[in-house]
């Protein structure tokens, strides 16, 4: 069966046919780096990591771009409020770029631990100001944008297709634009900012034809996607919350500038919920990945995420993660038994399982079904290994290849390295977290007792071991030092 992808634009599954044969271009909206990554981020980037891995498994040359938003994302989507990074810098009493750099490093640390491969290119908004200015100039020259008092806005009425991705009508778009008091300088309430004038004291600002300012949130993705992938890209991914206004604005400004279709397949992952409510930093109910990693191995979190389809919501609870851990340990145990199994004479038909796995992944990357196939396969393998005949050497190798290709290479949930290390990974990671937690508690107690010599000794010894501590208002965070 060929690969079918649910296209958010057409609202149906479509056979994947890339613009250029054998090449798949993929752009996924990256994080706005003003805080540590949470489980909602993990769902998005683990899901698209598997998308990229499966495309590569199918033989495509994948060019994968994921941006870093380090300027321009305001606290309100209606072009109002403060830049999120500038706001966090004010809270932490530091420079916005330091905030962006610190949380970018933190984000990649967490993604690395989750087994998420780095994109081919990870462009930043601040590193592509000239490209955004060039895009805005084209839009102004073509009559799709206008400048007022140093601010530049996209004229929604100039683009008749605005709203077709999200299904918003003109009236709904207008209402979204006026949910806060609109500035009278806009020609239409739904018009969105391409460039914002920098007020006095604003630190992140650049010179432009319209004065000193900074780009709006939406301009960066269009400018960077088209710079590295061309005017038309195959797959554009992101969270469902990005459909409107972000992706709707991307379509409008990109297609208005080029006159060409911007994206062939729009993919949107669903959200993580906590007791039925959306998880997010702004809602103050997000579950920090670094905190989760204190209690669960990152591979368990990855497995937990992939047990739900990327288009389905994922409800968080520690009980659900513990259940996932139990299931993943069983799969890992099967791999260890398979890895160490002695050749026998028995046979196992692996082709059926391979076909079922491929069919699941080709059906819009259905990882829950693919994982269920792996469990069925593991059951068949265990039965064969425990039988009198065992498995022949050729069948042992065929079974190992399935675990390596599908469990490790595609899903990223099976550790196929050293058998003993793989079997002890879960317990070893938990033990490390527990030991560090104990040391941090002792250091906290020493500080409270004003025993700063002991506190410094713990910090220094941990640093010598490759661990860095950072004291924050919410407690002490630790990370593995870059050596």
N, C-alpha and C positions, 0 to 999 in steps of 0.2 A: 504494500500500500504506500502511495506517495505521502509526503508530509503535508498535513493540513493545519492551518493556523486560523484561529478565530480573529477576524479583523474587526476591531471596535468601530471602524468607520462604516463598513457594510453591515455589521451586526450579524455575521454568519461566518462559518468556516470556509476557507478558500484554500485551494491547492497552492502551495508555495512555489512560485516561479520567480526567481531573482531577475533583476534588470539585466545583469550580465551573467552569462552561463558559468556555473562553477564558482561564482563569487557571491557571498552574502554580506551586505553592509548593514551594520546594526548600531543604532544610537540609543542609549538609555540615559534618562535624566539622573544625574548623580545627586549626592546630598548637598544641602546647604549647611556649611560647616560652622555651626555656632554652638554645638553641644555634642556629647558622646552619642554614638550610634545606638539605636534601640532595636527591639525585636521587629518592629515594622520595617525598618531599613533592611534587616536581615532577610525578611520574607521576599522583598523586592529583588535584592541583589543575588541571593541564592537562587531564586527562580530564574532570573535571566542568565546566571552563570550556567545553569543546566541547559537553557536554550542554546547558548553559544557552544557548549560542549557537544550537544547532540548534532547541531549543524556541522561541526567539525568531524564528528564521527561519521556522518553521512558523506563526507568527502568534500564539503565546501571549504573554500578559503574564506575565512571570516575576518572582516575588518571591524573590530569592535571599539566603539568610542563611548566613554562615559565621562561626563564633565564633572567639575567641582564648582559649585556656586559659592564664590567667596566675596561677592558684592552684589547689591541691587535687589535682593529678595526682601521686600518690605513686610512688615508685620500684618498688613492687611492687603488682600489680593486686589482691592479696588484702588490701587496706587496711593494709598494713604499709610500713615504710620511711619515708623522708624525702620531703617535697615536692620535686619535681624542680627547681623554680625556686629554692627556698630552698637546696637543695644546691649549685646552680651559684653562687648569691650567696656562699655560704660559701667556695667554691673561689676565686672572683674577688675575695673580700674587699670586697663591696659590698652594697647593699640589694637585696632581691628585686624590688622594683618597678622599680629601675633595670635589672636583668637583663631583666625582662619587656618594658620599653619599648624597650630597645636591640635585642633580638632580634625584636621585632615590627616595628620599622622595617626591620631587615635582611631579614625575610621579605617584606615588601611591595616592597622594592627588587628582590629576586630575581624575584618574581612579575610585577612590572611589566616587567622585562626579557624575561620569557618570553611576554609578551603576554596574561597572564591578567587578565581584567577584574575590577575590585574588586566585591565583592558589594554588593547594595542596602544591607544593614546588616551591620556587623561587630561584634557585641556581645562584650564581655569578661566573663569570669566575675566579676571583682572589681567590675564595674559593675552586677551584677545579684544582689547578695547578698540584698536584700529579697525578690525573686521566688523565690529558692531557699528561703529561710526559709518563705515562704508555702506553697510546695509541700510542704515537709516537715511543716508543721503540718497540712495537709489529710490527708496520709498517716497521721499519728499519730491524728487524729480518727476516721479510718475504720478504724483497727485494723491498718494495714499497716506500721507502724513503731513502734519503742519506743526509749526513752532509758535509757542506763546510764552513770552517772558522767560525764555531760556529752557522751557520744557518742550519736548517734542512728543506728540501723540499720534497714534495710528487711527485713521478715520475708518471706523467699522462700516459705516454706510458705503464706503468705496469698494467694499469686498462683499458681494452678494452671498457668497458661500459661508459666511461666518455663522457658526452654530451647528453645522452639519455633523460634526464629530460628537458633540455633547448632547445634541438634540434640543438645545436651547432656542427658543423663539426670540425674535427681536425684543419683544416686551419683557421676557425673562432676563435677557442680557441687560436691558436698561435697568431693571430692578436690581440686578446684581451690582450694577455700577453706582446705584444711589443708596446702597445699604448703609453707607456713611455719607455724610454731607459732601456732595460733589463740588469740585472747584468750578466756578463759573467760566474759567478759561477753556474748558473742554467744549467742543462743538456738539458733542453727543455724550450722554452719561456713560455709555458702554465703551467709548474710546479708551484705549489703554496707552500707558506711558512707554515710549521707546528710550527716552533720555530725560533724566531729572536734573533740574538745577540744584547745585549744591548750596545749601544754606551756610551761613558763617559758622565756622567751627567743625564742619563736616570734614573728616580726615581723608576718606577715600574718594578722591575726585581727580578728574582729568580735563585737559583742555579739549574743546570741540568747536565746530563751526557755530554752535549755539551758545557758547560760553562754558564756563567751568561747571562740571557736573559729573554724573555717573550714569551707566546704562540701566534701563529697566530690567526686571528679572527675565522677561520673555525673550529679549533680543539675543541673549547669549547663545541659547541652544540652536536657533536658526543659523546664526553666523558660524558657529563651530561645526555643526553637523554638515553644512554645505561646503565649508572649507576643506574638510577632510574626507567627506563621502560623496560630494557632488550635489547637484541641484535636486536630484531625486534619490532617496535612499530606500532600501528594502524594508527594514524593520525599525520602528521607533517604539521603545518601551518606556514604561513608567507606571506610577501608581494611579489608581482610579481617580484619586483626588486631583490629579493633574489634568484630567480631561478638560475641565473648565476652571479657571480661564487659561491655564498655561499652554496646553497643547492646542486649544482652539486659536489662541493668539499666534502660536508658532506657524500653524497652517496659513493663517491670513497673511502674516508678514512675509513668509517665504514664497508663497505662490503669487502674491501681489508683486514681489520683486522679480521673480524669474519667469512667471507665466507658465510654469510647469508643475505637474503634481509633485508634492513635497515628499509624501511617504506612501509606500505601496501597502504595507501591513502595519496597522496600529495595534500594539499589544498593551493591555493594562492589567496589572496584578491587583487583586483585592487586598483589603486591609487586614491588619491584625486587630482583634477586639479583646477587650477586658470586660467581662460580664456584659457582653453585648454592645459595648460602646467602643468607638474607634480609639485606637491607641495613637498618641502623639505627644511630642514635647509640649506643644502649646496647650494641650488639655491636661497636662500634669499627671498623666496616668501611664506614661511610657515605662517600659521595663528595660533598663540599661543592659546592654550586652555584657559589659564588664562585670556587672553584678551577677548576671546569669551564669557566666563562666566560673564564678566562684563556687557554684553548686553543681553545674553540669558540664561535661566535656563539650567543647564546641561542635564536635561531630554529631552529638546527640541533638543539639539545637538544629543543625542542618537537616538531620533525619526527620525531626518533628515538623519542620517547615514543609518538607517535600511530601509528607503524608497527606497534605491537602493540595488540591489543584491550585495553580497560580491564580486562577480567576475566582476561587472560592475564598470566603473569609476564614481566618484562622483564629480560633478563640484560645487565649492564653490561660493556662493554669499549670501549676507545678505538678499536679497529679497527672495531667496529660503528658507532660514531658517525661515524668518518671516511667509512664507506660511505654513511651517511645524508646526510652533507654533500655528497658527490658527486651523489647522486640529487636532492637539493633544488636544487642549483645548476643542474641540467638543467631542472627545472621553471621556475626563475626566468629562465633564458635564453629559454625559450619565451615566457614572459610579456613579456620585453623585446622579443623579435622581433615579437610580436603587437601590442604597444603602438605600436611604430614602423612597423608594416607599412602599405604604401601600398595603397589599394583596387584590386582587380582585378575579375574577372568570375566567379571560381570559387565553388562552393557547398560547404558542409559541414553534414551533418545533426547538429545539436547536441542534438536532443531525446533521442536514444538515450542519450547520455552523461549528460544531466541526470537521466533516469529511473533509470539505473544508480546514479548517485551518491545520489539520494534513497532508493532501495531499500536501499542499504548502510547509510545513516545511520538509516533507520527500522527496520532489523534490529538493535536493541539497540546503536545508535551504533557501527557496525562501521567504525571509521576506517581500518584496514589495507586493506579492500576499497575504501573511498571514495578512498583515496590511489592505489590501483592504477587506478581509473577515471580519475583525473586524469592519470596517466602515459599511459594509452591515448589519452586526449583530446589530450595534448600531442604524442604521436606523429602523430596525425591532423592536428593543426594545422600541425606542421612540414612534413609532406608537402604539405599544401595551399599553404602559404606558399612553398615551394620549387618549386612547379609553375609552368608557363607562365602559367596563368590567375590564380594567386594566390587571394585571397578577396575577394568583393564587400564593399562598405562595410557593408551590413546584417549579413553573416555575420561580418565582423571585429568589429563591435560585440557580436554575440551571443556570440562566443568570449571577448571581453574580459569580458563580464558573468559568464560561468561562472567565470573565474579570480577575478574580484573577489568574487562571491557565495560560492563554495565554497572557493577557495583562501585568500582573505583573510578574509572575514567569518565563515565557519563554522570552518574549520580553523586559521586564523591563521598559515599557513606561507608565504604569498606576499606579498612587499612590492609593493604596486601603486601606490606614489607616484611620485616622479620616476624616470624610467627609468634614467638614469645612476646616480643614487644607489642604486637598487635593485640594479643590476648590480654595484656596487662595495661593497655592504654587507659581504659576507663578508670580503673582503680588508682593508677599512678597519677593521673591528672587530678583526681579528687584529693589524693593525699597531699600533693603539692599545694593545692588551694587551701587545704586545712592548715598545713604548716605555716604558710604565709599569713593566714588569718590569725593564727595564734601569736605570731611574732608582731603583727600590727596591733593586736590587743595589748600585748606587753609594752610596746612602745607608747601606746596611748596612755596606759596606766603610769608609765614612767614620766611622761610629760605632765600629767595631772599632779604627780607627786613632786614636780619640779626637779626630777632627776634627769637633767638634760644630757649628762654624760652618757647614761645608759641609752637614752633615746637616740643620740647621735651614733653610738656604737652599733645599734641595730640597723640604722639607716646605712652606715658605712659598710657593714659586713654584707648586707643585702646587695649594695652597689657592687661590691667586689665579686659577688656571685652572679652579676648580670641583671639585677632587678633595680629599677628606678622607682622611687616613691615620690608622689606629688601630694602635698597637703592642700585640701580644698575646704570650702565651707561645709561640704557634705561629708567630709571624712577624708581618709587617706586612700589614694588610688595607687596601684602598682602596675608596672608594665615591664616587658622585657627590653633591656637596653640594646641599642644598636651598636654592635662591636665591629 
